[in-house]
Amino acid sequence: MKKYIVSICLSALFFSSCSNWLDVKPKTTVEEEEVFSNELGFKEALTGIYIKMTSTDLYARNLSYGFLDVLGQRYQIKNTTDYQDELWYTFPSTHTESYTEKIWSEMYNVIANVNNLLYYCDKNRQVFTSEHYYEIIKGEALGLRAFLHFDLLRMYGPIYKDNSTAKRIAYRTEFNREAKEMQPSNVVVDSIISDLKKAEMLLKDTDPLNFEFPKMDYDEEDMKGDAFLVYRHKRMNLYAVKALLARVYLYAGNKTEAANYANQVISSDCFELIGDATDILRSKEIIFSVYVDKFDQQVTEITDKDDYYINKESFLNEIFDVAKDGTNDLRIREGVAFDYGSNKITMRKYKQDNLWASTKGTVVLVRLSEMYYILAECAKTADETASWLNKVRDIRGVDPVVCTENTRLSEIEKEYRKEFYGEGQLFFFYKCHAYTTFLHCPVNNMTESNYMFSWPDNEILFGKTN
């Protein structure tokens, strides 16, 4: 996708010279007014926000295949105690503190930049000259603000179903350095839904919904339309907003609305479940993702170093329930999903060789199969749950599963284990459902404190955490 990454690369250069205002530091109004004095400035600013999301401390590693998947017990390195250590579930600890401090500060830094863009979006609305650019840029920004706050809540917040009024994060809507009091988690959820609803209205009838997936670089030459509006799967598009509403409503316990939005995504005909073994990232399932520049250099760390691998095949077989489902599942198949070396097993999902032009450098944040799992969780009967799970299992090459009232949740959990390897979603599932322990977890009785990331020291000292 070289042609359409030019604007992103130019944005990276732009922001290297403008980092004095991107970072939350004292600055002059003149600098900001200059950046947001024309439409190009807004395009550059929005692209810069996506670039900031792809730091290795955020979605290019620790909030995808890195820290969150370590907590989800995806890896088994050197010996069984490295990641299977209780300190990974102690907040703070020597294992976790460096991660949680970085995630907190960088997430709120990105949010600050979103808030700055949103402020000028209305203040300088008259500079938008292209049709629907105002609605699309503002809609994307509101969706991103909700997305980032929701992940902060899922990491630093309580087990929501048991403790929804706990004050753990603040929903920030202004660009400033002032300390803001932590808000009840249910109030934060209301703010997240409010922003997503606003984004939905702005993107409705304005989002071009360009979800093309050219396989080769030269195929991009045939792509038509505004280059800023192609590859919508790499941006906060209308259906990413709807999928997030499904995710948030399920988290909040509103299964009616969760099912409503999940169904809207599935019935949109913009996406489809993929069973093609050569389409490693399952392109047309991608609802929202980020593009990571020079990701091929980072991927060598996944495959060549000793941080993200599995030492014993039996460990991987347990994750994928091989004793029951066998190894025909695309999600575990050798040479398709994993490389089986002589002394370690590594995932192929992020390997850049043989990827399509449209999926290179891609880290998936929301995919279509999650909508089926949300419907499975919202189903009124066990048979209906099985039906939704089997729609995905069939495409993945696995025999149908039968659910009972007692096994519904465990069968959904198994699908999360298989489907989202390297994508950081499994730990959130365990926390949402307050699992007291789970596969390969070293803690026999997980409580809320084992799931709730700790605040940085400076937030406790200078913030409003009481």
N, C-alpha and C positions, 0 to 999 in steps of 0.2 A: 504493500500500500504506500509506496514511496511518494507517488504524486500527491496524495492527500495528507501526507505527514509533513509536507513542506511548511504548511501554516503553523503546525505545532512546533517544528524546529525553529522557525523564525520567532515564534513566541518565546521559546526558551532563550534565544539570544536577547530578545527584547527585555525579558525579565532579569537577565543577568546584569543589565545596566540599570534596571529600575528596582532592584531589590531593596533599596532604601525605603520605599514606601510599602512594598509587599510585606516585609517584616513589620511587626507592630511596634514601631518606634516613633518618637516625635518627628513631625514632618510639617511642611507648610501646605496651606490650602492651594497655593499656586501649582505645586507639583501634581496634586490630585486633579485639579481642574484641567490641567494640560492633558493628562492621561485620558480623562473622560470627556474631552472636548469634541470627540468625533466617534463615529460608529466603529472605526477600526480599533480605537482604544478599548472599547467594551469587548470586542472580539478577543483582543489580546489578553485582557484581564481575565475573562472567563477561561480561556485556554490555559492561562497561568495557574488558575485554581486547580484544574484537572492535573496539571504537572505536579503541583504541590502534593496532591493526593497520592502520587506515585513514588513518594520517598520510600526507602526500604523500611523505615520505621512505621509506615502506614501500609497502604494496600499493595505495594510492590513486593512485600515480604511478610511483615509481622502480623498484618490483619488478613492474610490469605494463607499461604502455605507455611508461614513461620510460627511466631509465638502462639497464635490461637490454635493452630493445628498441633503444636506440642502439647497444649493443654487438652486437646481432644484425643490425645494418645494415638497419634498417627505414625510415630516413629519409634524405632528401637535401635539405638546406636551403641556400638562398642560392647556394652554389657547391659543387662536388664535393669540396672539401677540409674542410668544416666537421666532419662526422662521419667522413669517410673520412681520418682522421688517426691515425698510429701512436700518438700519446699517449693515445688512448682505450684502448689495450691495453698501457699501461705502468702498473704498480702499484708504488709510488705515482707520480703525475704531477700536474701542474697541472690536467689534465682530470678525473682520477678521484678524487683524494684526498678532496675534500669529500664526495663521494657515499659512499665506502667507510667513512669515519669515522662518518657519521651512521647508515648502515645498521647497522653493528656495534653502536653504543651503543643505538639504539632497539630493535633486535631483542632484545638481552639485557635491556633494561628490560621489554619485554613478557613475556619468559620469567620474569623475577623475579616479576612479578605472577601469572603462572600458578602458579609454585611456591608462592607465598604462599596462593593459593586452595586448592591441593591439600593443603597442610599442615592448613589449618583444615577442609577437607572431611572428613577423618578425625577430627581432634581434636574437632569439634563435630557429629559425624554425627547426634546425637540431635535437632538442630533441624530436620531435614528431615521434613516432615509430609505432603507430596504424594507420591503413589505414583510411584516410579522417579526422583524428582528427584535423589536422591543418585547413582544410577548414571549418569544422563544428564549431569549437571553434571561429575562426575568424569571420565566417559568423554570428554566434549568437551575438558576441560582437558588430559588426557593426550594426546589426538590433536593438540591445538594445540601442546603442548610438542614433540612429535615433528616436526610440520610445520615449525615455526620453526627447530629445530636442523638439519633436513635442508636447508632453503634456505640457512642459514649455511654448512653443509658444501659445498653446491654452488657457493657464491660464493667462500668463503675457503679451501676445501679443495683438495687436489691433483687431478690427473687420476686418478681413483680406480682405474681398471683398470690403470694403470701404477705407481701409488705409493700403495697402500692403507694403508700403515702410517705415512704422514707425519702429524706432529702439528700440526694447524692450528686446531682449535677445542676447546673444553671443553663436555662435556654437563653442564649445570647442573641439579641436582634440588633444590637448597635455596635458600631466600630469605635471602641475605646478601650482603655486599660483599667477602667474602674472595676473594683471587686463587686461582684454581684452575688446576692444570697442564693444558696442552694434552694431549689424548689422541690415541692413534693413530686414524686415520680409520676403520679397520675396527671399532674398539671403539665409536666414536660410532655407526656404522651399527647395531651390535648393540643399543645403547641405544635408538635410534630404533625399531627393529623391536619391541623389548620393550615400549615404551610403546604402540605401535600395537596390539600383540596384547592388552594389558591393556584398552585402549579398546574393542577389538572385543568382548571378552567382556562388558564392562559395558554396551555399547549393544545387544548381541544380545538380542532379546526385550523390550527396554525402549524403544528409539527408536521413536516413533510413525510415522516415515517419511512425514511430511506434505509431499509435493512438489506442492502445488497451484499453479497459475499463472493467477490471475484476470487478465483483460485490463483491466478498468475498476475504478476505485476503488469503485464501488457493488457490484461483484461480491464484494468482500471481505466484505460483510455476510452472505453465505451460507456463509462459511467457519465450520466448527464446531470445537469442541475448545478446549483450553487455548491462549490467545493466546501464551504463552511457548514453545509447542512447534510452532507453525506455521512455514511457510517454512523447512523444514529444509535447503533448498539454500543458505541463508545462514548455516548453522551447521556445525560439525564433526559430521556425522551418521555413522551406521554405514557407509554406502557410500562416504563420503569417506575413512573410515579404510581400507576395503578397497582403494580406488583408490590411496591413498598407499602401501599395502603393495605393490601392483603396481609402482608407480613406484620405490620404494626397492629392491625385490628386483631389478628390471631394472638399476638403477644398480650394485648389488653383484654383478651377473653371475649371479644365480640365476634363470635363465629359466623353470625349472619352476614355481617359486612365483609368479613374476611373471605367467605365463600363467594360473595357477590363480586368482589374485585378479582379474585383468582379466576372466576369464570369469564370475566370480561377479557382478561389477558389471553386465556386459552382460546376463546371464541373469536379473537380479533383476526385470525388468519395471517398475522404478521410473523408467527413463529411456528415451528413444528419440531416434534421429537425426532432425533436423528439416530439411526442405527448403522451408519456407515463407518466402518472401522478406520478408514483413511482420514476421516474428518475428526481429528483428535479432540479438538475443543468443542465439537458438536455445534457448529456455527449457528445454524438457524434456531438454536435454543437460547442463544445469548440475548437477554433482555437489557442488561446494563453491565458494562465493563469499563476498564480504564486501559489506555495505551501506555506502555512503559518503554521509553526510549532506550535503546541499546540493551534490551532485556536479555539478549543472547549472552552478553558478558556475565550477567548475574546468574543465569541458568546454570553455568558451569559450577557455581557454588552448590547448587542443588544436587547435581549429578556426580561431581568429582570430589567434593569435600566430605567431611565426616559429621555433618550436622543434621541432614534430612534423609535418612535412609532406614531400611529395615534389615536387621541382622539375620533373622531366622524366618524362613518361609511360613512356619506354623503361626507366627504372629500376624502376618498378612492374611493367611487363610481364615483366621478367627475374625478379622475385621470384615471380610467378605463372605462369611458364613459358608465357606466352601464345603463343609461336611454335609450341608443341606442342599446348596444350590449348585455345586460343582464349579468348574473353572471356565465355562463357556461365556460367562458374563463379560461383555466388552470392557467393563470397568476394572477388571483384574487381568484380562488376557495378556499373556506375555507378548512383547513386541508391539502391543497396541496401547496398553495403559501403564505397563511397568517393564523395566529391563531387569532381568534376573542375572546378576553377575555371580562370579564364583564366591564372593564373600559379602555381597550386599545387594539389596533390591531397591531400585530407585524408580520414582514415577516419571513417566514420559510426558505428562500433560503439558509441561511448560518447555519441553525441548523445542527448539526453533527450526530444526531441520524437518523438511517435508510439510511444514505448516502452509496453509493457504496465505496468499498476500494479505487478505482481509483479517486474518486472525493472528498474524505475527505480533509479538509484543503485547498480547492480550491477557489480562487477568480478569476473570469473570467474577462479578459481584452479585449478580442476580441472574438465575437461569430458569427456563420454563418448567423444568421438572419440579421445582419447589412449589409451583402453583398446584400441581397435582397432589403433592404431599399435604399442602394446606387444605385442599378439598377432602383428602383422606382423613385428616384430623377433625374436620368439621362435619363429617358424615354422621348421619343419624343411626346407621346400623353398621355392624361389623362387615357384612357382605358388601355394603357400599364402600367402606374403607378399602377392602381388598380389591374392589373393582378399579378404584383410582390408582392404587399401587401397581396393579397388574398392567395398566396402560403403559407405564414406564418400564416395568420389568420385561414386558414382551419386546419392546424396542431394543432393550439391552441384551436380549438373548437368554432370558431366564424364565423358567417355568412359572406358572401362576402360583400365588400364595393364597392360603385360606386363613382368614382371620376369625377369631372369636372375640367376645367382649373382653376377655382377660388378656388377649395377645395383641390387640389393636395397636397400642402404643409401642410395644416392643418391635412389631413388624415395621412400623414407620421409622423407628430408631435405626433399624438395620439398613433401611434404604438411605437414610441420611449418612450413615457410615460409608456406604458404597458410592453414593452419588457425588458427594461434595469433598472428596479427598483433595487436599491442596487448596481448598477455597475458604477455610476458616469458619464454616457454619455449624459444625458438629458440637463444639463446646457451647454455643449459644442454645442449641436444642436441649442439651443436658441441664443447663442452668434454668431455662424457661420452665422445664418440667420438674425441677428440684430433685434430680436423681441423687440418691444418697451414695451411689458409687456407679461405675460403669466399666466397660471392657478395658482391662489393663490399667485401670486407675489405682494408684498406690494408697489412696485414702478409702478406708472402709465405711466411713460415715461422713460424707460430705455435708456441710452445713452452709448457710448463706455466706459466711465469712470465707469459705474456700472458693467461692465463685465471684466474689466482689473485689474488683481491683482497688488498690489503695490510692489515696490522693497523694500527689507530690508534696514534699515537705514544705515548699514555699506556699502552696495553696492552703495548707493548714496554718501556717504562720501569718500570711497576709490576706488570705481569702476570707470568705464568710461561710465557714463550714459548721458553725454551731447551730 
